[in-house]
Every structure is written in C-alpha cells, then in structure tokens.
Amino acid sequence: MITSEQNERLTRVGPGTPAGELLRRYWQALCPVAELTDDKPIKPLRLLGEDLLVFKDGQGRYGLIEARCKHRRVSLTRGFVEEDGIRCAYHGWKYATDGRCIEQPFEPADSHLKDDIRLRAYPVQALGGLLFGYLGPAPAPLLPRWDVLVREDGRRFIQILPLHHCNWLQCEENTADTVHTYYLHGRMAQEHGLTIPGADYYVRPVERYEWSVCDWGIEKVLVYGGEQPEVEVRPPLIFPNILRVPQGPVEAIHFRVPIDDTHTRILWVGFLEDASAHTPEDAALPFEYLEAGRNADGEHDLQSFYSQDQWAWESQGELYDRSAETLGATDRGIVLFRKMLDEQIARVEQGLAPDVAMVTDPAHNQSITFPSATRPWGGTEAMSFVPGATADASAP
C-alpha cells in the first residue's frame, strides 16, 4: 500500500509535479503525421496538462507550441499557417516553429517588442507515421527507434483508441499485471459468449509468475500449466508509459500518453510482416480514430480486450486512490514498477537524467527489438487482432 501523498507523487503530470517532470524527460506520441494536411495543418492537443498545438508550416517543418498568442492570449488554433510560421487570427502576430515571434503588424517599424516575445515551444520529430514531442530540458535524448516504427518489410497501421477517462498510471500498471488476462479477457469472453481472438489462450492454469528489472523497464514471465503448459516470456513494460506486445501475427506498440491528471490518449501502432509489402519508416500512414466501445445504455460493451481494459481502468476512478487498495503476491510487478517510478522521479529531482529506457547512443538505436518474446494466440488472421476489431471480427 502507498499513502495518498505518494499516490499524488506518482500520478500528477502537470508542469512542476514530480511525475510530470519525469515524463517530460521522455518523447511522447502526439498524433499521426498524416493528420496534418495542407487543408488542416494545425492540431490542438493537451499533453501533460499543457494546452498546445502542433502545426506544419509552409516549408514542411513541424512546431509544437503553447496554444495561445502572447499578445491577447487568443487561441492560435484558428491561426493562418504561412511559409515561415503561424499567424494569430486576432491581430496577426506571427510565430516560427521554435516559438519566436517573427512579425507584429501595426507596431512601429523600429519596435523591438517582438525580440522579447517567445511562446513555449518543444522539439518535434516524425517516426513510423507518428509525430513525437519532447517537453523536457535540453539536450533531448534520442527518439527510440522501436522496431514496430522502423521495420519496412511489411505493413504498418495506426489507430487512436477512444479517450480514456482515467489517469495514465492506471493504464501502464496494467502492463505489470500479468495475471489479469485470465479473468478480464478469458473468463469475460466465456461469460458473455464472445468470440474474441486470443481469449481462449488465457484461460489456462497459472502456475508461476515472475518480474525483474531490465534496461527498458520490467521484464515479465508467466508459467502456464494444465493441458497446454507453457513458459510465456512477454516483452517488457517499457518505462515509463509504453506497452510493447505481440498480438497474434501483429507486432504492436501502445503509447499511453497523459493528457492531464484524469485523461489518457492511447496511440496504437501495429506492424504485420508481409513479403509483398514495403512501408518506409517515414511514410505518412493512414490512421483511424476509434469510437468508444459502448452499448445502447452507454456502458462499456466489453466486446474486445481494449473495451475490457478501459472498463477496468475507468472503474477505478479518474484518479485511482491507491491508499485504499489491498495488494497480493500477484501484484509484485506493480510494486516493482512503482518503486522504479519513484526512484526515477528522485533522480530528476536531484538534477540527474533518468537511467531507464533512455537512448543516447545512435549505434544502439537502429532498431530496438525484443526477439525473445513469446507470440501469444498464434493464428494468421491479422486485422482481427487490432484495436478496432470486435467479437466475431474477421480478417479482410
């Protein structure tokens, strides 16, 4: 059990908060590259408790800046994107992608007012069809080149899951909770008569579970018994807020991005090996925003792993009070993760960089893989394993 004060320390994400300052030391997924078009080159978004917008100027450069003009604090989301920046639609002040004010119409010709004006601005990089932003201090670490984002020997696809009305840590702790799959996914499918790919795989006796610290976060092993005994090695919980997981034939990565203290955005990227396809890492991929899995009464429909997970996390409350929980032996991975999180927060408070899942050497950042991971479920149907698929879905 942790105290309410410790819970606040691990969950709050705004500027100046302990966890928020740690999360700012890692690149965070923003949106699909293809979402910024010539017709709509501006996207407002909220990230780590900050109201921001990402835009692409006329030269194709990306900017991630605070969402309101420094002049009269009007939103820039209706601004005019020009060759060298974005112009406020109220009085025309213009800003470059790095936040510098580069033009102030109607000010005296000899005015130097703009020289002292700068919006908060953060670095942006594109990789694997997504845009990523870094909100921490310079120098930024390298943007990790996860294999799902950079492999070119197949098809890559992007989906954005429905808005999650819960704190980011509730989503990420689920990755350290290796036994929840038996009841939440396997038994749930049986009880509701659902045909969900992979559900039967999890309804097996669990004989042992193990967790250990690794360079990327928390390694996980689950030992099944019964008629289908198996030692399942899962990809690590990637610190601080990523799930890397094989989903049938699809290799997937989930970015659990904190919007604020009580909302989380999950961006899902899947890669399917396909000898007939070629997807460059810099391709602007098609994407899909998924609708919430709800029934006619507005309740979670529980028709997929994703709806089941979302129900569990949101049912804990928007910001789960861990001081009221009762942990058991199956929660050792969660305890290990919280300890790691607290230790890394302390490093940042001491003026040090985090030392878990940080990439600083380009030689070690060509393609980050986890080849020892067990591929659960088997099967060859691809699209039935992606987030948008519901019970009884089939591959195209």
C-alpha positions as CSV (number, residue, x, y, z in Angstrom):
1,M,0.0,0.0,0.0
2,I,1.1,3.6,-0.7
3,T,0.0,6.7,1.0
4,S,-2.3,9.3,-0.6
5,E,0.8,11.6,-0.7
6,Q,2.8,9.0,-2.5
7,N,-0.1,8.4,-4.9
8,E,-0.1,12.1,-5.8
9,R,3.6,12.0,-6.4
10,L,3.3,9.1,-8.9
11,T,0.3,10.2,-10.8
12,R,0.1,14.0,-11.3
13,V,1.5,15.1,-14.6
14,G,1.3,18.9,-14.8
15,P,4.4,21.2,-15.0
16,G,6.4,21.1,-11.8
17,T,4.8,17.9,-10.5
18,P,7.2,15.0,-9.7
19,A,5.8,12.5,-12.2
20,G,5.2,15.3,-14.7
21,E,8.8,16.4,-14.7
22,L,9.9,12.8,-15.2
23,L,7.5,12.1,-18.1
24,R,8.9,15.3,-19.7
25,R,12.3,13.6,-20.0
26,Y,10.8,11.1,-22.5
27,W,9.4,11.6,-26.0
28,Q,5.6,11.5,-26.1
29,A,3.5,10.5,-29.1
30,L,1.4,13.4,-30.4
31,C,-0.7,12.3,-33.4
32,P,-0.4,10.7,-36.8
33,V,1.9,12.5,-39.3
34,A,-0.9,12.2,-41.9
35,E,-3.3,14.1,-39.7
36,L,-1.6,17.4,-40.6
37,T,-2.6,18.2,-44.1
38,D,-2.4,21.2,-46.4
39,D,-6.1,21.9,-45.6
40,K,-5.7,21.3,-41.9
41,P,-2.1,21.9,-40.9
42,I,-3.0,22.7,-37.2
43,K,-4.0,20.3,-34.5
44,P,-4.7,21.4,-30.9
45,L,-3.9,18.9,-28.2
46,R,-3.5,18.7,-24.5
47,L,-0.4,17.0,-23.2
48,L,0.9,16.6,-19.7
49,G,-1.5,19.2,-18.5
50,E,-0.5,21.8,-21.1
51,D,-2.7,23.2,-23.9
52,L,-0.6,23.0,-27.0
53,L,-0.9,22.8,-30.7
54,V,1.2,21.1,-33.3
55,F,1.4,22.5,-36.8
56,K,3.3,22.2,-40.1
57,D,4.5,25.4,-41.8
58,G,4.7,26.1,-45.5
59,Q,8.2,24.6,-45.7
60,G,7.0,21.3,-44.1
61,R,8.6,22.0,-40.7
62,Y,6.8,20.9,-37.5
63,G,6.2,23.1,-34.5
64,L,4.8,22.2,-31.0
65,I,3.9,25.4,-29.2
66,E,1.6,26.7,-26.5
67,A,-1.8,27.2,-27.8
68,R,-2.4,30.9,-27.1
69,C,-0.8,34.0,-28.6
70,K,1.4,36.1,-26.3
71,H,-0.4,39.3,-27.3
72,R,-4.0,39.0,-26.0
73,R,-3.9,35.2,-25.3
74,V,-6.3,34.3,-28.1
75,S,-6.2,30.7,-29.3
76,L,-3.8,30.0,-32.2
77,T,-5.9,27.0,-33.3
78,R,-7.6,29.3,-35.9
79,G,-4.4,30.8,-37.0
80,F,-3.1,31.2,-40.5
81,V,-0.2,28.9,-41.4
82,E,2.3,30.6,-43.7
83,E,5.6,29.7,-45.3
84,D,7.7,30.5,-42.2
85,G,5.2,30.1,-39.3
86,I,1.7,30.5,-37.9
87,R,0.0,33.9,-37.7
88,C,-2.6,34.7,-35.0
89,A,-6.0,35.3,-36.4
90,Y,-6.8,38.2,-34.0
91,H,-4.0,40.8,-34.6
92,G,-1.6,39.0,-36.9
93,W,1.4,38.3,-34.6
94,K,3.4,35.5,-36.3
95,Y,5.4,32.8,-34.7
96,A,8.1,30.4,-36.0
97,T,8.1,26.7,-35.2
98,D,10.6,27.4,-32.4
99,G,8.1,29.8,-30.8
100,R,9.9,33.0,-31.7
101,C,7.7,36.0,-32.6
102,I,8.9,37.0,-36.0
103,E,6.3,39.6,-37.0
104,Q,4.0,42.1,-35.3
105,P,1.8,44.0,-37.8
106,F,0.9,47.6,-36.8
107,E,3.8,48.0,-34.3
108,P,6.2,50.9,-35.1
109,A,8.8,50.0,-37.7
110,D,11.6,50.5,-35.2
111,S,10.0,48.4,-32.4
112,H,12.0,45.6,-30.8
113,L,9.0,44.3,-28.9
114,K,8.9,41.1,-30.8
115,D,12.5,40.4,-29.9
116,D,11.4,39.6,-26.3
117,I,8.4,37.5,-27.2
118,R,8.6,33.7,-27.4
119,L,6.0,31.0,-27.0
120,R,6.8,27.8,-25.1
121,A,7.9,25.5,-27.9
122,Y,9.1,22.0,-27.9
123,P,11.1,19.8,-30.4
124,V,9.1,17.6,-32.7
125,Q,10.2,14.5,-34.7
126,A,8.4,12.2,-37.1
127,L,8.9,8.4,-37.0
128,G,6.9,5.4,-38.1
129,G,3.9,7.5,-39.1
130,L,3.6,9.4,-35.8
131,L,4.8,12.8,-34.5
132,F,6.6,12.8,-31.2
133,G,7.2,15.8,-28.9
134,Y,9.8,16.3,-26.1
135,L,8.7,18.7,-23.3
136,G,11.8,18.3,-21.1
137,P,15.1,20.3,-20.8
138,A,17.8,20.2,-23.4
139,P,19.5,18.2,-24.6
140,A,16.8,15.8,-25.6
141,P,17.6,12.1,-25.6
142,L,17.3,10.2,-28.9
143,L,13.8,9.3,-30.0
144,P,13.8,5.5,-29.6
145,R,13.6,3.6,-32.9
146,W,11.2,0.9,-31.8
147,D,11.1,-2.0,-34.3
148,V,7.3,-1.5,-34.9
149,L,8.0,2.0,-36.1
150,V,11.0,1.4,-38.3
151,R,10.6,-2.0,-39.9
152,E,10.0,-1.8,-43.6
153,D,9.4,-5.5,-44.5
154,G,5.6,-5.4,-44.2
155,R,2.5,-3.2,-43.4
156,R,2.2,-0.7,-40.6
157,F,-1.1,0.8,-39.4
158,I,-2.1,3.3,-36.8
159,Q,-5.2,3.6,-34.6
160,I,-6.0,6.0,-31.8
161,L,-8.1,4.4,-29.1
162,P,-11.1,6.2,-27.6
163,L,-10.4,8.8,-25.0
164,H,-9.7,7.2,-21.6
165,H,-11.2,9.0,-18.6
166,C,-8.5,7.9,-16.2
167,N,-5.0,8.7,-15.1
168,W,-2.1,7.4,-17.2
169,L,-0.7,5.2,-14.4
170,Q,-3.8,3.1,-14.3
171,C,-3.2,2.1,-17.9
172,E,0.5,1.5,-17.5
173,E,0.3,-0.5,-14.3
174,N,-1.9,-3.0,-16.2
175,T,1.2,-4.0,-18.2
176,A,2.8,-5.2,-15.0
177,D,-0.4,-7.0,-14.0
178,T,0.3,-10.3,-15.9
179,V,-2.5,-12.4,-14.4
180,H,-5.5,-10.1,-15.1
181,T,-5.8,-11.7,-18.6
182,Y,-7.3,-14.9,-17.1
183,Y,-10.5,-13.3,-15.8
184,L,-10.8,-9.9,-17.5
185,H,-10.2,-11.3,-21.0
186,G,-10.5,-15.1,-21.0
187,R,-13.3,-15.6,-18.5
188,M,-15.1,-12.4,-19.6
189,A,-15.3,-13.7,-23.2
190,Q,-16.7,-17.0,-21.9
191,E,-19.3,-15.4,-19.7
192,H,-20.6,-13.2,-22.5
193,G,-20.4,-15.8,-25.2
194,L,-17.9,-13.7,-27.2
195,T,-15.5,-14.9,-29.9
196,I,-12.5,-12.7,-29.3
197,P,-9.2,-13.7,-30.9
198,G,-6.8,-14.8,-28.1
199,A,-9.4,-15.0,-25.3
200,D,-9.2,-18.8,-25.1
201,Y,-5.4,-18.6,-24.9
202,Y,-5.6,-17.0,-21.4
203,V,-8.0,-19.5,-19.8
204,R,-5.3,-21.8,-18.5
205,P,-4.0,-22.6,-15.0
206,V,-1.3,-20.1,-14.0
207,E,1.5,-21.9,-12.0
208,R,4.1,-19.2,-11.6
209,Y,4.7,-15.5,-12.4
210,E,8.0,-13.6,-12.3
211,W,9.1,-10.0,-12.8
212,S,12.6,-8.5,-12.9
213,V,14.2,-5.1,-13.7
214,C,15.8,-4.6,-17.2
215,D,17.2,-1.7,-19.1
216,W,13.8,-1.0,-20.7
217,G,11.7,-1.4,-17.6
218,I,10.1,-4.5,-16.2
219,E,10.5,-8.0,-17.7
220,K,7.7,-10.5,-17.3
221,V,7.4,-14.3,-17.3
222,L,4.2,-16.2,-16.9
223,V,4.2,-20.0,-16.5
224,Y,1.1,-21.9,-17.6
225,G,0.2,-25.4,-16.5
226,G,-2.7,-27.8,-17.4
227,E,-3.1,-29.4,-20.8
228,Q,-1.2,-26.7,-22.6
229,P,1.9,-25.9,-20.4
230,E,4.0,-23.0,-21.5
231,V,6.6,-20.6,-20.2
232,E,5.4,-17.3,-21.7
233,V,8.0,-14.6,-22.0
234,R,6.4,-11.2,-22.6
235,P,8.0,-8.1,-23.9
236,P,9.0,-5.7,-21.1
237,L,6.9,-3.0,-19.7
238,I,8.7,-0.1,-21.4
239,F,9.3,2.7,-18.9
240,P,7.5,4.9,-18.3
241,N,4.3,4.6,-20.4
242,I,4.6,2.2,-23.3
243,L,3.3,-1.3,-23.9
244,R,5.2,-3.4,-26.5
245,V,3.3,-6.7,-27.2
246,P,2.8,-9.3,-30.0
247,Q,-0.9,-9.6,-30.8
248,G,-1.2,-12.7,-32.8
249,P,0.8,-12.1,-36.0
250,V,0.8,-8.4,-35.4
251,E,3.7,-6.8,-33.5
252,A,2.2,-3.8,-31.7
253,I,3.2,-0.9,-29.5
254,H,0.8,1.2,-27.4
255,F,1.8,4.7,-26.3
256,R,-0.2,5.7,-23.1
257,V,0.1,9.4,-23.3
258,P,-1.1,11.5,-20.4
259,I,-3.4,14.3,-21.5
260,D,-3.8,15.6,-17.9
261,D,-4.3,14.0,-14.5
262,T,-7.6,12.3,-15.4
263,H,-7.4,11.6,-19.1
264,T,-5.2,9.4,-21.3
265,R,-4.7,9.2,-25.0
266,I,-3.6,5.8,-26.4
267,L,-1.9,5.7,-29.8
268,W,-1.6,2.2,-31.2
269,V,0.8,1.1,-34.0
270,G,0.8,-2.4,-35.4
271,F,3.2,-4.0,-37.9
272,L,2.5,-7.1,-39.9
273,E,5.3,-8.8,-41.7
274,D,4.4,-9.2,-45.3
275,A,6.9,-10.1,-48.1
276,S,4.7,-8.4,-50.7
277,A,4.6,-5.0,-48.9
278,H,7.1,-2.3,-48.1
279,T,6.4,0.5,-45.7
280,P,9.2,3.2,-45.3
281,E,9.7,4.4,-41.8
282,D,9.0,8.0,-42.9
283,A,5.7,7.1,-44.7
284,A,2.6,9.2,-43.8
285,L,0.3,6.4,-42.9
286,P,-3.5,6.2,-43.0
287,F,-4.9,6.3,-39.5
288,E,-8.2,5.8,-37.7
289,Y,-9.8,7.3,-34.6
290,L,-11.8,4.6,-32.9
291,E,-15.2,5.2,-31.3
292,A,-15.8,4.2,-27.7
293,G,-17.0,0.7,-27.3
294,R,-20.3,1.4,-25.6
295,N,-23.7,-0.3,-25.7
296,A,-27.1,1.4,-26.0
297,D,-27.1,2.2,-22.3
298,G,-23.8,4.0,-22.6
299,E,-21.9,1.2,-20.7
300,H,-18.7,-0.4,-21.9
301,D,-19.7,-3.1,-24.3
302,L,-16.8,-5.4,-23.3
303,Q,-16.6,-6.8,-26.9
304,S,-12.8,-6.5,-27.1
305,F,-9.7,-6.6,-25.0
306,Y,-9.5,-2.9,-25.3
307,S,-13.0,-2.2,-24.1
308,Q,-12.5,-4.6,-21.2
309,D,-9.3,-2.9,-20.2
310,Q,-10.8,0.5,-20.5
311,W,-13.8,-0.6,-18.3
312,A,-11.4,-1.8,-15.6
313,W,-9.2,1.3,-15.6
314,E,-12.1,3.8,-15.6
315,S,-14.0,1.8,-13.0
316,Q,-11.1,2.5,-10.6
317,G,-12.0,6.2,-10.8
318,E,-10.5,9.1,-12.8
319,L,-7.5,9.2,-10.5
320,Y,-7.3,5.9,-8.6
321,D,-6.6,6.3,-4.8
322,R,-4.0,3.5,-4.2
323,S,-4.0,4.2,-0.5
324,A,-7.3,2.2,-0.3
325,E,-6.1,-0.9,-2.2
326,T,-5.1,-4.4,-0.9
327,L,-2.2,-5.9,-2.8
328,G,-1.2,-9.6,-3.0
329,A,1.5,-11.8,-4.4
330,T,0.3,-11.3,-8.0
331,D,0.9,-7.6,-7.6
332,R,4.7,-7.8,-7.2
333,G,5.2,-6.5,-10.7
334,I,3.1,-3.4,-9.9
335,V,5.1,-2.8,-6.7
336,L,8.3,-3.2,-8.7
337,F,7.1,-0.7,-11.3
338,R,6.0,1.9,-8.6
339,K,9.4,1.5,-6.9
340,M,11.1,2.2,-10.3
341,L,8.9,5.1,-10.9
342,D,9.6,6.7,-7.6
343,E,13.4,6.1,-8.0
344,Q,13.4,7.7,-11.4
345,I,11.4,10.7,-10.1
346,A,14.0,11.1,-7.4
347,R,16.8,11.2,-10.0
348,V,15.1,14.0,-11.8
349,E,14.6,15.9,-8.5
350,Q,18.3,15.5,-7.9
351,G,19.1,17.1,-11.3
352,L,20.0,13.8,-12.9
353,A,18.7,12.2,-16.1
354,P,16.6,9.1,-15.9
355,D,18.6,5.9,-16.5
356,V,15.8,3.5,-17.5
357,A,14.7,3.2,-21.2
358,M,16.8,6.2,-22.3
359,V,18.6,6.1,-25.6
360,T,21.6,8.3,-26.0
361,D,23.9,6.3,-28.4
362,P,22.9,6.3,-32.1
363,A,24.7,3.0,-32.6
364,H,22.2,1.4,-30.2
365,N,19.2,3.0,-31.8
366,Q,18.9,1.4,-35.3
367,S,16.0,-0.9,-34.4
368,I,15.1,-1.8,-30.9
369,T,13.7,-5.3,-30.8
370,F,12.6,-7.9,-28.3
371,P,13.1,-11.2,-30.1
372,S,12.7,-13.4,-27.1
373,A,9.1,-12.6,-26.5
374,T,6.5,-15.3,-26.9
375,R,4.0,-14.6,-29.6
376,P,0.6,-15.4,-27.9
377,W,-2.5,-16.7,-29.6
378,G,-1.0,-18.0,-32.8
379,G,-3.2,-17.7,-35.9
380,T,-2.7,-16.0,-39.2
381,E,-5.6,-13.5,-39.4
382,A,-4.1,-10.1,-38.9
383,M,-6.8,-7.4,-38.7
384,S,-8.8,-9.4,-36.1
385,F,-6.1,-8.5,-33.6
386,V,-6.2,-4.8,-34.0
387,P,-8.0,-2.4,-31.6
388,G,-10.9,-1.7,-33.8
389,A,-11.8,-5.4,-34.2
390,T,-14.8,-6.6,-32.1
391,A,-16.1,-10.0,-31.2
392,D,-16.6,-12.2,-34.3
393,A,-14.5,-9.8,-36.5
394,S,-12.5,-11.5,-39.2
395,A,-9.5,-10.6,-41.3
396,P,-10.1,-8.8,-44.6
